[in-house]
Amino acid sequence: MTIRILIVDDQALLRAGFRMILGGEPDFEVVGEAEDGARAVEAAARLAPDVVLMDIRMPALDGLEATRRLVAGRADGETPRVIILTTFDLDEYVYEALRAGASGFLLKDTPPEQLIGAIRVVAAGDALIAPSITRRLIAEFAARPSRPPAPPPGLADLTPRELDVLRLVARGRSNAEIADELVVSGTTVKSHVARVLMKLGVRDRVQAVVLAYESGLVQPGA
């Protein structure tokens, strides 16, 4: 299966670099580029990419709003998966981008092999956040004014073990790390995660992380 990729960044040099890195993969096809969010939305509707590599700070329409529009869906009901690429220290919208529906969050200086792996993971329907981004997500949430959390539908349906798994997912743990901590198999963890996502009505781990913090299930710094 060929993974169709759209590269979105306002810097032509970075777009060229990403295209060069990804062009050598036999299962990747870079179907287009865009220099701002507005052109990204138009290009995605025309080119139907599977994965969009999205910068945040761009003219005309930033990556946050572009992500929100992309995951809202096309007329045929299909939506691309969005990986946000950030410079970390400059971007202020980590939390909002995840709430907008991004499926992944990586630093722009991520090694090429990790970027390639991330695209395959996201294209397969999973989601990921770099550990350093998870820490920033927690910090961003902690800095926000506290509001009384409203338990989302489905949270009460989780078993104690599923709640444990959700808390660990919210801490940025991988399936292997969760398996080690709970002393269970990786297959068991994968099954728990799938049931958590189904019961909460979220599409991937990223949305589950956001929900865990918004509901107060996990407290930043705890």
N, C-alpha and C positions, 0 to 999 in steps of 0.2 A: 504494500500500500504506500502510495506517495503522499507525503505530508506537504500541503500547499501553504506557503508562508508569505505574509505581507510584512515588510519592514517599515516602521514609522519612526522617523527621527528628523529633527530640523537641521541636523548637520550632515551634509552630503558625505563627508569623510567617514563618519561612523556608519552610515548606511552601506557604503562601499565595503567597509571592513566586515560588517556582518554578512553581506552577500558573499564575500570571498570565503569566509569561514564555513558558511552553510552550503555553498555551491559544491563543495567536494563530497557531500554525503549522498549516496546513491538513492536514498529514500526521501530526500528533500527536493522541493522545487520552489524557488523564490519567484512568486508570481507577480510581484510588484513592489513598489516603494511609494511612500508618501512623506511629504515634509511638514505636514501639520495634521491636526485631528480632523478637520473638515474634509480634507482630501482623503484621509484614511477611511472615513465612513463611506465616502463615495466609492473609493477603490474596493473596499470590502464587499459592497453591494454588487459591484461589477465582476470581481475576480473570484469571489467565494473562497477565501482562504480558510484553511483549517485552524491555523494559529497566526495570531498577530503579535509581533514584537513591538511594544508601544512605549515610546518616551512619554514623560509626564509634561515637562515644561516646553510648550511649543506655541507659536503664534496662531492666530485665527481661532483655534479651538484646542484646548489643552487635552492631554491624554486622559484625564479623569472623565471629562464629559464625553470624549470620544468612546471610551470604554463603556460608559453607561449606555450610549446609543447602540454600540455594536452588540452588546449582550441582550439588548431588548429584542433582537431577532429580526431576521429578514422576512419577506413576505411568505417564503416557503417554510418558515418555522425553524430553519437552521441558524445556529449562531456560532461564530468563531470563538476559539479559546484565546484569551488575551494574557500575554506575559508582560508585566510591567518591568521596564528596565530603568533603573534609577542610579543617580550618582550618590545616593545615600545622604550625604551631608547637606545637600542643597534642596532636596525635595521634601515638602511639608505635607504631602497628601497621601502618605502610605495607608493610613487607616481608611480614608475616604475612597481610595482606589479599590481596596479590597471590598468595601461595601458596594461599590459600583459594579462588582462582578468579575474582577480580574481573577484568573485561575492560577497565576504565579507571580512571584516578585523576586527579581534578581538584581544584583549590582552590575553596572556596566563593565566593571573590571573582572567579572566572573571568567574563569578560564574557559577557553573554547570548548573543551570536552564536556564541561558541566553545562554550558549553554545548550549544546547539542543534545545531551541527555535530558535536560529540562523540557525541551521542545517535544521530544518523544513521549515523555511522561504526561505532559499536558494534552497532547494530541490523543493519547489513549484514554483520556477522560479523568485522569487523576489531577491533583493540584499540588503545588509546592511553594514554600517560602524559604528563602535563604535564612539560616539561623540568626544572622545579624539583623535581618529585616524583622524577624519575629521579636527580637529584643526591642527594636525601634517601635514596632506596633504596640508592644506593652507600654513603652514609655509614652507614646502618643496618647494612648487611652488614659493612662494615669494622670496626664496633664489636663484632661478635659473636666469641666465642672461635673460633679457627681449628680446623677439623677436616679430616682428610685427605680431599680430594675423591674421590668415586667417579664415574668417567666414566659417564654414563647410556647406556643402550642407544641405538644410532643415531648417537652422536657420531662414532664411528670411520667411519661411512659417509659423512660429509660431505666434499665435495671441498675443496681449499684455498680456492677462491673462496667456497664456501658458508660456510666457517669465518670468512673475512674479513667476509662479510655479517652473520653472527651476532654477531661481536664489535662491529660498528658498531651493530647493532640494540640490543645490550646497553648501548651508550653513549648511547642515546636518539636516535640519528639517524633522521630521516625517510627515506622512499624517495628523495626528491629529493636530499637531502644525501648519501646513500650513492652515488647515481648520479654526483654531481659528484666525490666522493672517489675512486671506482673508475674513473671515466671510462667509464661505460657508460650505456645508456639506462634510463629509468625502468621500461620494460616488462621489461627484463632483470633489474633488481633485484627487481621484483615476482615474477618466475618463480623467482629464487633463494630469496626468502623463503618462497614456497609450498613449495619442495622441502625447505627446512630444517625447516619445521614438520611436514611429512609424515614425514621421516626420524626426527625426534626424538619423534614421537608426541604433540605438544602442539597445542592448539587455536588459539593465537593468539600474537602478539608478546610479550604480557606474560608468558605462561608460558615463552617462549623466553628472555626476559631473566632470569627467576628461575633457570632451568636453567643458563644460562651462568655465573652467579655461583656457584651451588651446586657445579657441577662443577669450578670453578677455571679454566675457560677464560678468564675475564676476572677480573682482580684489581682490587679497588677502589683507585683512586689511580694505577694504572699508566698 
